[in-house]
Amino acid sequence: MLVLGTACTRHTSLPRSSPHNVVSQLNDSTWFATGKAIRLIKPGQQPGSVFTLQVFTDLDFSGNSSVNRSPAITGCNGECVPTQSLSVYQIPLKKGRYTIAQLHGQRVTDVERTNYRLLWNGSGLAKEYVNGKGRASWVRITRYDPESCTVEGQFSLDLNENLTIPNRLQNQLPPVARFRHGVFRVEVKDIRLKE
């Protein structure tokens, strides 16, 4: 008897040939997107040691009735009309594994909480998922290169549907958005705030 086995390759870093700089499994589907690491710099201050991972994609979702859509699905690699966004705040710009609960303890405002959003027409909120209590969501920074201004890492997130959103989309999507085997290699962008 001959037994053949196959295994899924799980990358611990993003392949150099990837056309997208963020890739993950979302529930049971491949999810790809384009992101950046944003550092907000207040007037008179130097760049800080934390960043926000801001990610967008134009992949479709169940129940999307947007009129304004990207002509071709690109994962927002180039011009696009985003249908989904993922934001993770207060990530230290150094190697290490950080739970989302740890990051939430560092936030300055209530708005700075990890979220995954489904969007109408590029910006209208259709549905939101946020970090649930007791979930083991995390982000790991594996490399930061100040010369090329890039940061690489991995993530695993369990985000619950935010039931407080008025007029949220009622569709067949599960109540939990599970991101698994997420990897990213993104450019660090400094944004200087005006007084």
N, CA, C and O of each residue as an XYZ file, in Angstrom:
780
protein
N       0.852     -1.175      0.000
C       0.000      0.000      0.000
C       0.899      1.240      0.000
O       1.839      1.350      0.788
N       0.591      2.138     -0.879
C       1.341      3.378     -1.009
C       0.493      4.519     -0.464
O      -0.646      4.719     -0.886
N       1.056      5.255      0.468
C       0.341      6.384      1.058
C       1.069      7.663      0.665
O       2.267      7.816      0.906
N       0.333      8.558      0.068
C       0.893      9.851     -0.305
C       0.328     10.918      0.607
O      -0.869     10.922      0.894
N       1.161     11.808      1.056
C       0.693     12.900      1.911
C       1.133     14.226      1.344
O       2.181     14.338      0.707
N       0.333     15.207      1.582
C       0.692     16.563      1.175
C       0.572     17.461      2.385
O      -0.194     17.190      3.310
N       1.311     18.493      2.365
C       1.262     19.448      3.472
C       1.166     20.849      2.907
O       1.726     21.153      1.854
N       0.462     21.679      3.610
C       0.380     23.089      3.227
C       1.661     23.774      3.669
O       2.131     23.558      4.786
N       2.212     24.576      2.823
C       3.381     25.348      3.192
C       2.915     26.596      3.926
O       2.094     27.368      3.429
N       3.457     26.769      5.111
C       3.117     27.961      5.881
C       4.366     28.810      5.988
O       5.373     28.390      6.558
N       4.293     29.976      5.452
C       5.450     30.857      5.454
C       5.549     31.570      6.795
O       4.550     32.021      7.356
N       6.789     31.663      7.299
C       7.010     32.458      8.498
C       7.429     33.870      8.119
O       7.505     34.755      8.971
N       7.697     34.070      6.843
C       7.936     35.417      6.328
C       7.353     35.476      4.917
O       7.111     34.450      4.283
N       7.142     36.667      4.458
C       6.532     36.868      3.144
C       7.561     36.588      2.051
O       8.664     37.132      2.109
N       7.239     35.759      1.058
C       8.185     35.516     -0.034
C       8.506     36.817     -0.775
O       7.625     37.655     -0.971
N       9.744     36.984     -1.179
C      10.166     38.203     -1.889
C       9.374     38.411     -3.172
O       9.180     39.547     -3.605
N       8.912     37.315     -3.786
C       8.199     37.413     -5.061
C       6.715     37.740     -4.900
O       6.002     37.862     -5.896
N       6.239     37.882     -3.660
C       4.816     38.137     -3.436
C       4.408     39.505     -3.982
O       5.083     40.497     -3.706
N       3.308     39.580     -4.759
C       2.839     40.876     -5.251
C       2.125     41.684     -4.164
O       1.834     42.863     -4.361
N       1.845     41.060     -3.029
C       1.147     41.715     -1.920
C       2.063     41.734     -0.706
O       2.856     40.813     -0.511
N       1.960     42.775      0.110
C       2.842     42.829      1.267
C       2.173     42.359      2.558
O       2.789     42.414      3.622
N       0.918     41.898      2.481
C       0.222     41.274      3.618
C      -0.569     40.086      3.068
O      -1.346     40.234      2.125
N      -0.367     38.908      3.664
C      -1.073     37.695      3.252
C      -1.469     36.927      4.504
O      -0.712     36.874      5.473
N      -2.666     36.327      4.482
C      -3.156     35.571      5.632
C      -4.221     34.581      5.174
O      -4.646     34.601      4.019
N      -4.643     33.725      6.081
C      -5.862     32.939      5.917
C      -6.926     33.678      6.715
O      -6.715     33.960      7.894
N      -8.050     33.994      6.112
C      -9.177     34.605      6.820
C     -10.281     33.571      6.829
O     -10.844     33.233      5.787
N     -10.588     33.069      8.019
C     -11.487     31.935      8.185
C     -10.958     30.804      7.298
O      -9.896     30.266      7.611
N     -11.611     30.421      6.245
C     -11.117     29.319      5.412
C     -10.640     29.759      4.036
O     -10.521     28.931      3.133
N     -10.366     31.046      3.859
C      -9.994     31.558      2.537
C      -8.654     32.283      2.576
O      -8.256     32.834      3.603
N      -7.972     32.271      1.445
C      -6.748     33.052      1.320
C      -7.128     34.525      1.250
O      -8.058     34.900      0.536
N      -6.407     35.356      1.991
C      -6.692     36.789      2.070
C      -5.391     37.521      1.767
O      -4.359     37.225      2.369
N      -5.431     38.471      0.840
C      -4.233     39.235      0.508
C      -4.586     40.711      0.444
O      -5.708     41.092      0.112
N      -3.591     41.530      0.773
C      -3.855     42.958      0.900
C      -2.555     43.743      0.767
O      -1.475     43.179      0.584
N      -2.695     45.052      0.866
C      -1.558     45.962      0.839
C      -1.610     46.815      2.100
O      -2.657     47.358      2.453
N      -0.471     46.926      2.772
C      -0.453     47.671      4.024
C       0.766     48.555      4.164
O       1.666     48.555      3.325
N       0.766     49.309      5.251
C       1.916     50.122      5.617
C       1.945     50.282      7.124
O       0.931     50.139      7.807
N       3.132     50.583      7.625
C       3.327     50.859      9.044
C       3.381     52.374      9.186
O       4.249     53.025      8.605
N       2.463     52.930      9.950
C       2.361     54.383     10.072
C       2.810     54.824     11.463
O       2.348     54.306     12.481
N       3.725     55.798     11.477
C       4.121     56.430     12.736
C       3.659     57.878     12.686
O       4.048     58.625     11.788
N       2.834     58.275     13.640
C       2.383     59.662     13.743
C       3.370     60.422     14.614
O       3.703     59.986     15.716
N       3.837     61.564     14.112
C       4.838     62.347     14.828
C       4.242     63.697     15.182
O       3.860     64.469     14.303
N       4.167     63.977     16.480
C       3.643     65.260     16.949
C       4.670     66.360     16.701
O       5.867     66.082     16.628
N       4.211     67.621     16.570
C       5.138     68.734     16.333
C       6.226     68.786     17.404
O       5.947     68.658     18.596
N       7.473     68.975     16.960
C       8.593     69.098     17.880
C       9.095     67.783     18.447
O       9.998     67.793     19.283
N       8.544     66.650     18.024
C       8.979     65.356     18.550
C       9.664     64.534     17.466
O       9.470     64.759     16.271
N      10.465     63.583     17.911
C      11.107     62.627     17.014
C      10.153     61.462     16.762
O       9.207     61.263     17.524
N      10.395     60.684     15.688
C       9.544     59.509     15.452
C       9.543     58.587     16.665
O      10.580     58.367     17.290
N       8.383     58.057     16.990
C       8.247     57.193     18.148
C       8.681     55.769     17.873
O       9.133     55.436     16.777
N       8.535     54.942     18.882
C       8.966     53.549     18.790
C       7.795     52.602     18.576
O       7.954     51.389     18.710
N       6.614     53.137     18.243
C       5.450     52.299     17.952
C       4.848     52.724     16.614
O       5.058     53.843     16.146
N       4.098     51.805     16.016
C       3.458     52.108     14.739
C       2.083     51.467     14.692
O       1.742     50.614     15.512
N       1.298     51.903     13.705
C      -0.003     51.315     13.410
C       0.123     50.552     12.104
O       0.582     51.102     11.103
N      -0.282     49.289     12.107
C      -0.335     48.507     10.877
C      -1.685     48.781     10.235
O      -2.724     48.406     10.779
N      -1.671     49.435      9.079
C      -2.893     49.817      8.359
C      -2.915     49.049      7.045
O      -2.005     49.183      6.227
N      -3.974     48.231      6.839
C      -4.038     47.313      5.703
C      -5.367     47.477      4.968
O      -6.413     47.636      5.597
N      -5.323     47.439      3.620
C      -6.533     47.528      2.799
C      -6.511     46.462      1.710
O      -5.448     46.089      1.215
N      -7.698     45.974      1.342
C      -7.854     45.084      0.199
C      -9.167     45.395     -0.507
O     -10.072     46.001      0.067
N      -9.251     44.970     -1.763
C     -10.486     45.148     -2.527
C     -11.143     43.802     -2.845
O     -11.938     43.701     -3.779
N     -10.805     42.766     -2.061
C     -11.478     41.477     -2.206
C     -12.955     41.646     -1.885
O     -13.309     42.403     -0.980
N     -13.810     40.958     -2.606
C     -15.250     41.059     -2.378
C     -15.641     40.313     -1.099
O     -14.871     39.491     -0.602
N     -16.822     40.593     -0.570
C     -17.360     39.870      0.583
C     -18.844     39.639      0.374
O     -19.491     40.354     -0.391
N     -19.377     38.643      1.052
C     -20.790     38.282      0.931
C     -21.678     39.451      1.335
O     -21.525     40.000      2.426
N     -22.600     39.834      0.467
C     -23.524     40.921      0.768
C     -23.048     42.286      0.328
O     -23.728     43.279      0.587
N     -21.903     42.372     -0.328
C     -21.379     43.662     -0.776
C     -22.227     44.187     -1.930
O     -22.259     43.597     -3.010
N     -22.908     45.297     -1.688
C     -23.741     45.900     -2.734
C     -23.183     47.252     -3.176
O     -23.918     48.092     -3.696
N     -21.876     47.458     -2.966
C     -21.246     48.716     -3.362
C     -21.378     48.951     -4.853
O     -21.235     48.030     -5.657
N     -21.652     50.194     -5.210
C     -21.719     50.587     -6.611
C     -20.310     50.890     -7.112
O     -19.950     50.535     -8.234
N     -19.526     51.542     -6.276
C     -18.172     51.947     -6.619
C     -17.209     50.815     -6.253
O     -16.995     50.554     -5.069
N     -16.623     50.137     -7.248
C     -15.709     49.016     -7.015
C     -14.467     49.161     -7.889
O     -14.465     49.883     -8.886
N     -13.410     48.452     -7.485
C     -12.202     48.421     -8.316
C     -12.509     47.705     -9.625
O     -13.256     46.727     -9.626
N     -11.943     48.175    -10.753
C     -12.184     47.494    -12.031
C     -11.631     46.070    -12.048
O     -12.173     45.204    -12.734
N     -10.552     45.820    -11.296
C      -9.970     44.480    -11.182
C      -9.497     44.289     -9.743
O      -9.011     45.234     -9.123
N      -9.633     43.082     -9.210
C      -9.198     42.794     -7.840
C      -7.671     42.737     -7.816
O      -7.059     41.928     -8.514
N      -7.067     43.604     -7.004
C      -5.606     43.678     -6.923
C      -5.084     43.517     -5.505
O      -3.870     43.490     -5.302
N      -5.973     43.408     -4.513
C      -5.514     43.425     -3.128
C      -5.038     44.806     -2.731
O      -4.264     44.962     -1.786
N      -5.504     45.810     -3.460
C      -5.115     47.217     -3.280
C      -3.628     47.442     -3.535
O      -3.017     48.334     -2.948
N      -3.053     46.625     -4.416
C      -1.692     46.840     -4.889
C      -1.808     47.823     -6.049
O      -2.001     47.416     -7.195
N      -1.693     49.102     -5.758
C      -1.962     50.169     -6.726
C      -3.290     50.821     -6.385
O      -3.766     50.714     -5.255
N      -3.887     51.493     -7.352
C      -5.168     52.166     -7.130
C      -6.275     51.144     -6.904
O      -6.324     50.113     -7.575
N      -7.166     51.434     -5.952
C      -8.276     50.513     -5.687
C      -9.385     51.228     -4.927
O      -9.196     52.327     -4.406
N     -10.531     50.588     -4.875
C     -11.631     51.000     -4.010
C     -11.677     49.942     -2.910
O     -12.147     48.830     -3.154
N     -11.197     50.262     -1.698
C     -11.115     49.232     -0.667
C     -12.485     48.713     -0.229
O     -13.450     49.470     -0.128
N     -12.547     47.413      0.028
C     -13.755     46.774      0.549
C     -13.539     46.282      1.972
O     -14.499     45.982      2.683
N     -12.270     46.199      2.391
C     -11.944     45.707      3.724
C     -10.721     46.445      4.247
O      -9.839     46.836      3.483
N     -10.684     46.629      5.565
C      -9.499     47.216      6.188
C      -9.192     46.470      7.476
O     -10.086     45.933      8.131
N      -7.924     46.446      7.823
C      -7.459     45.847      9.073
C      -6.497     46.836      9.708
O      -5.570     47.311      9.052
N      -6.711     47.152     10.989
C      -5.840     48.092     11.699
C      -5.424     47.491     13.030
O      -6.257     47.011     13.799
N      -4.109     47.524     13.293
C      -3.567     47.088     14.580
C      -2.712     48.239     15.092
O      -1.777     48.666     14.415
N      -3.026     48.741     16.278
C      -2.402     49.946     16.823
C      -1.338     49.634     17.869
O      -1.326     48.558     18.468
N      -0.436     50.612     18.075
C       0.550     50.622     19.155
C       1.502     49.424     19.130
O       1.842     48.885     20.183
N       1.930     49.005     17.946
C       2.874     47.887     17.837
C       4.293     48.425     18.036
O       4.695     49.351     17.331
N       5.064     47.865     18.983
C       6.454     48.307     19.156
C       7.287     48.007     17.910
O       7.119     46.965     17.277
N       8.161     48.907     17.578
C       9.009     48.773     16.395
C      10.311     48.070     16.785
O      11.407     48.582     16.559
N      10.158     46.887     17.375
C      11.309     46.058     17.746
C      10.866     44.601     17.763
O       9.680     44.297     17.893
N      11.841     43.707     17.630
C      11.534     42.280     17.594
C      10.812     41.859     18.866
O      11.133     42.308     19.966
N       9.826     40.985     18.685
C       9.100     40.463     19.836
C       7.694     40.054     19.457
O       7.193     40.385     18.382
N       7.067     39.322     20.372
C       5.676     38.875     20.190
C       4.820     39.646     21.179
O       5.123     39.682     22.371
N       3.750     40.267     20.687
C       2.907     41.129     21.504
C       1.456     40.689     21.373
O       0.939     40.550     20.265
N       0.799     40.469     22.515
C      -0.624     40.139     22.450
C      -1.405     41.422     22.182
O      -0.963     42.520     22.522
N      -2.554     41.264     21.575
C      -3.391     42.434     21.295
C      -3.829     43.074     22.611
O      -3.973     44.294     22.684
N      -4.041     42.273     23.643
C      -4.395     42.823     24.962
C      -3.281     43.738     25.472
O      -3.568     44.793     26.037
N      -2.015     43.354     25.284
C      -0.890     44.211     25.681
C      -0.920     45.526     24.904
O      -0.730     46.599     25.479
N      -1.156     45.437     23.610
C      -1.172     46.636     22.771
C      -2.314     47.560     23.157
O      -2.155     48.780     23.156
N      -3.470     46.983     23.490
C      -4.617     47.806     23.895
C      -4.327     48.539     25.199
O      -4.859     49.627     25.424
N      -3.502     47.967     26.052
C      -3.124     48.633     27.296
C      -2.300     49.885     27.062
O      -2.219     50.741     27.944
N      -1.686     50.011     25.890
C      -0.847     51.164     25.550
C      -1.593     52.252     24.785
O      -1.040     53.324     24.539
N      -2.831     51.990     24.409
C      -3.530     52.936     23.531
C      -3.819     54.263     24.231
O      -4.000     54.326     25.447
N      -3.854     55.307     23.425
C      -4.077     56.661     23.923
C      -5.564     56.999     23.899
O      -6.064     57.652     24.815
N      -6.272     56.564     22.866
C      -7.710     56.821     22.761
C      -8.451     55.507     22.540
O      -7.841     54.503     22.172
N      -9.759     55.511     22.763
C     -10.567     54.310     22.585
C     -10.635     53.883     21.121
O     -10.895     52.717     20.824
N     -10.404     54.822     20.214
C     -10.443     54.523     18.783
C      -9.282     53.600     18.393
O      -9.384     52.843     17.427
N      -8.184     53.667     19.146
C      -6.991     52.881     18.832
C      -7.134     51.440     19.317
O      -6.413     51.006     20.216
N      -8.065     50.707     18.718
C      -8.193     49.292     19.062
C      -8.194     48.484     17.772
O      -8.699     48.930     16.741
N      -7.630     47.315     17.847
C      -7.538     46.458     16.673
C      -8.914     46.246     16.085
O      -9.864     45.935     16.803
N      -9.023     46.416     14.759
C     -10.317     46.218     14.105
C     -10.135     45.725     12.678
O      -9.129     45.987     12.019
N     -11.148     45.003     12.234
C     -11.261     44.542     10.850
C     -12.617     45.028     10.380
O     -13.634     44.753     11.018
N     -12.641     45.754      9.261
C     -13.888     46.370      8.800
C     -14.214     45.982      7.362
O     -13.332     45.866      6.511
N     -15.511     45.785      7.119
C     -16.033     45.620      5.770
C     -16.591     46.971      5.358
O     -17.304     47.610      6.132
N     -16.273     47.411      4.150
C     -16.579     48.779      3.732
C     -17.517     48.819      2.534
O     -17.434     47.993      1.625
N     -18.421     49.815      2.558
C     -19.268     50.126      1.397
C     -18.568     51.197      0.588
O     -18.094     52.176      1.164
N     -18.485     51.052     -0.701
C     -17.993     52.099     -1.606
C     -16.668     52.720     -1.172
O     -16.431     53.903     -1.418
N     -15.813     51.946     -0.536
C     -14.483     52.408     -0.182
C     -14.322     53.007      1.189
O     -13.200     53.073      1.690
N     -15.413     53.456      1.835
C     -15.226     54.093      3.142
C     -16.388     53.928      4.117
O     -16.189     54.094      5.320
N     -17.580     53.613      3.651
C     -18.722     53.461      4.558
C     -18.641     52.149      5.324
O     -18.341     51.108      4.739
N     -18.902     52.187      6.619
C     -18.778     51.001      7.467
C     -19.985     50.082      7.305
O     -21.112     50.463      7.620
N     -19.740     48.865      6.811
C     -20.798     47.864      6.652
C     -20.826     46.913      7.843
O     -21.899     46.508      8.291
N     -19.653     46.559      8.353
C     -19.550     45.634      9.478
C     -18.165     45.801     10.085
O     -17.201     46.100      9.380
N     -18.069     45.603     11.415
C     -16.788     45.738     12.100
C     -16.586     44.551     13.033
O     -17.525     44.058     13.656
N     -15.340     44.108     13.110
C     -14.926     43.067     14.049
C     -13.837     43.660     14.940
O     -12.955     44.372     14.460
N     -13.902     43.364     16.246
C     -12.927     43.889     17.198
C     -12.406     42.751     18.069
O     -12.990     41.668     18.106
N     -11.306     43.007     18.766
C     -10.709     41.969     19.605
C     -11.644     41.594     20.746
O     -12.153     42.465     21.451
N     -11.868     40.302     20.926
C     -12.716     39.810     22.006
C     -11.907     39.487     23.243
O     -10.708     39.225     23.159
N     -12.556     39.506     24.380
C     -11.878     39.171     25.632
C     -11.534     37.688     25.630
O     -12.302     36.852     25.155
N     -10.367     37.384     26.171
C      -9.956     35.999     26.305
C      -9.405     35.379     25.032
O      -9.028     34.207     25.035
N      -9.352     36.120     23.970
C      -8.816     35.585     22.718
C      -7.287     35.752     22.699
O      -6.749     36.713     23.251
N      -6.624     34.826     22.073
C      -5.161     34.838     22.039
C      -4.637     35.487     20.761
O      -3.822     34.888     20.059
N      -5.081     36.674     20.454
C      -4.624     37.390     19.262
C      -3.255     38.000     19.527
O      -2.982     38.475     20.629
N      -2.391     37.983     18.507
C      -1.038     38.500     18.690
C      -0.445     38.989     17.373
O      -0.926     38.674     16.285
N       0.630     39.781     17.523
C       1.460     40.245     16.409
C       2.902     39.982     16.812
O       3.289     40.235     17.953
N       3.695     39.476     15.879
C       5.118     39.240     16.143
C       5.928     40.048     15.132
O       5.718     39.945     13.923
N       6.850     40.848     15.642
C       7.780     41.575     14.778
C       9.028     40.709     14.660
O       9.666     40.384     15.661
N       9.369     40.338     13.431
C      10.518     39.461     13.208
C      11.740     40.215     12.691
O      12.869     39.745     12.829
N      11.511     41.394     12.090
C      12.635     42.150     11.544
C      12.226     43.600     11.327
O      11.138     43.890     10.830
N      13.129     44.509     11.712
C      12.959     45.923     11.383
C      14.268     46.400     10.785
O      15.323     46.257     11.403
N      14.209     46.961      9.598
C      15.388     47.466      8.911
C      15.254     48.979      8.759
O      14.539     49.452      7.876
N      15.945     49.748      9.625
C      15.834     51.206      9.535
C      16.420     51.774      8.241
O      16.023     52.857      7.812
N      17.361     51.057      7.612
C      17.955     51.519      6.351
C      16.917     51.554      5.226
O      16.810     52.541      4.499
N      16.153     50.463      5.093
C      15.139     50.400      4.027
C      13.760     50.838      4.520
O      12.801     50.867      3.748
N      13.663     51.179      5.807
C      12.390     51.586      6.422
C      11.310     50.527      6.211
O      10.191     50.854      5.813
N      11.639     49.259      6.476
C      10.653     48.185      6.378
C      10.596     47.402      7.683
O      11.584     47.275      8.406
N       9.412     46.886      7.953
C       9.205     46.035      9.125
C       8.509     44.764      8.642
O       7.607     44.816      7.806
N       8.941     43.624      9.181
C       8.357     42.335      8.819
C       7.801     41.677     10.068
O       8.294     41.887     11.176
N       6.760     40.871      9.865
C       6.204     40.181     11.012
C       5.142     39.176     10.645
O       4.904     38.875      9.475
N       4.507     38.665     11.692
C       3.455     37.660     11.585
C       2.304     38.092     12.477
O       2.480     38.915     13.375
N       1.112     37.529     12.226
C      -0.019     37.822     13.101
C      -1.026     36.692     13.084
O      -1.124     35.921     12.129
N      -1.770     36.620     14.178
C      -2.881     35.683     14.328
C      -3.941     36.423     15.137
O      -3.676     36.858     16.258
N      -5.136     36.566     14.576
C      -6.173     37.382     15.213
C      -7.503     36.646     15.244
O      -7.891     36.010     14.264
N      -8.197     36.732     16.368
C      -9.592     36.301     16.499
C     -10.386     37.545     16.862
O     -10.251     38.063     17.971
N     -11.208     38.030     15.946
C     -11.943     39.273     16.155
C     -13.437     38.999     16.093
O     -13.923     38.355     15.164
N     -14.169     39.502     17.103
C     -15.619     39.287     17.197
C     -16.381     40.418     16.520
O     -15.943     41.569     16.524
N     -17.524     40.075     15.942
C     -18.373     41.093     15.327
C     -18.803     42.108     16.382
O     -19.228     41.740     17.477
N     -18.686     43.387     16.039
C     -19.121     44.470     16.913
C     -20.627     44.646     16.716
O     -21.073     45.154     15.687
N     -21.394     44.224     17.703
C     -22.853     44.253     17.587
C     -23.453     45.621     17.878
O     -24.667     45.794     17.773
N     -22.620     46.601     18.242
C     -23.129     47.940     18.554
C     -23.198     48.851     17.327
O     -23.689     49.975     17.425
N     -22.718     48.389     16.187
C     -22.741     49.207     14.968
C     -24.179     49.291     14.454
O     -24.774     48.261     14.135
N     -24.754     50.507     14.368
C     -26.118     50.622     13.839
C     -26.150     50.318     12.341
O     -25.199     50.615     11.619
N     -27.236     49.732     11.890
C     -27.440     49.414     10.469
C     -26.328     48.560      9.878
O     -26.021     48.670      8.691
N     -25.718     47.701     10.708
C     -24.639     46.861     10.191
C     -25.188     45.830      9.207
O     -26.359     45.453      9.260
N     -24.325     45.396      8.327
C     -24.681     44.424      7.299
C     -25.097     43.104      7.945
O     -24.371     42.560      8.777
N     -26.255     42.596      7.565
C     -26.724     41.286      8.017
C     -26.475     40.319      6.870
O     -27.210     40.324      5.882
N     -25.450     39.494      6.992
C     -25.132     38.555      5.911
C     -24.713     37.215      6.501
O     -24.858     36.984      7.701
N     -24.208     36.359      5.675
C     -23.859     35.006      6.097
C     -22.444     34.887      6.647
O     -21.984     33.773      6.898
N     -21.748     35.987      6.841
C     -20.391     35.918      7.368
C     -20.420     35.476      8.824
O     -21.346     35.828      9.554
N     -19.422     34.711      9.261
C     -19.404     34.229     10.643
C     -19.234     35.373     11.637
O     -18.748     36.444     11.274
N     -19.637     35.151     12.904
C     -19.527     36.199     13.919
C     -18.093     36.445     14.390
O     -17.839     37.404     15.119
N     -17.160     35.593     13.983
C     -15.752     35.759     14.349
C     -14.914     35.751     13.074
O     -15.052     34.862     12.234
N     -14.043     36.753     12.939
C     -13.083     36.798     11.830
C     -11.766     36.244     12.364
O     -11.148     36.834     13.250
N     -11.345     35.108     11.819
C     -10.119     34.443     12.275
C      -9.027     34.590     11.216
O      -9.104     34.001     10.137
N      -8.018     35.380     11.544
C      -6.848     35.519     10.680
C      -5.787     34.555     11.198
O      -5.420     34.607     12.372
N      -5.291     33.670     10.325
C      -4.275     32.697     10.708
C      -3.115     32.758      9.716
O      -3.297     33.060      8.537
N      -1.922     32.465     10.226
C      -0.709     32.390      9.408
C      -0.474     33.691      8.648
O       0.002     33.678      7.513
N      -0.812     34.817      9.282
C      -0.620     36.116      8.647
C       0.845     36.516      8.631
O       1.555     36.347      9.623
N       1.292     37.043      7.507
C       2.656     37.554      7.369
C       2.604     38.912      6.664
O       1.717     39.170      5.850
N       3.563     39.769      6.988
C       3.624     41.081      6.337
C       5.061     41.554      6.216
O       5.923     41.187      7.015
N       5.303     42.367      5.213
C       6.541     43.111      5.022
C       6.107     44.461      4.480
O       5.765     44.581      3.303
N       6.119     45.477      5.333
C       5.554     46.769      4.956
C       6.558     47.894      5.178
O       7.479     47.795      5.989
N       6.343     48.953      4.435
C       7.160     50.150      4.562
C       6.688     50.956      5.764
O       5.490     51.059      6.029
N       7.650     51.527      6.488
C       7.335     52.413      7.611
C       7.213     53.830      7.058
O       8.148     54.348      6.448
N       6.055     54.452      7.274
C       5.796     55.816      6.795
C       5.624     56.729      8.001
O       4.814     56.450      8.885
N       6.378     57.809      8.038
C       6.243     58.804      9.094
C       5.312     59.909      8.622
O       5.482     60.463      7.536
N       4.329     60.218      9.451
C       3.393     61.299      9.146
C       3.538     62.353     10.235
O       3.253     62.100     11.405
N       3.984     63.529      9.832
C       4.168     64.625     10.796
C       2.860     65.392     10.941
O       2.294     65.882      9.964
N       2.397     65.482     12.170
C       1.156     66.196     12.463
C       1.436     67.687     12.562
O       2.509     68.093     13.006
N       0.482     68.492     12.153
C       0.614     69.945     12.257
C       0.034     70.402     13.579
O      -0.800     69.728     14.182
N       0.496     71.569     14.017
C      -0.034     72.128     15.269
C      -1.416     72.665     15.071
O      -2.022     73.174     16.015
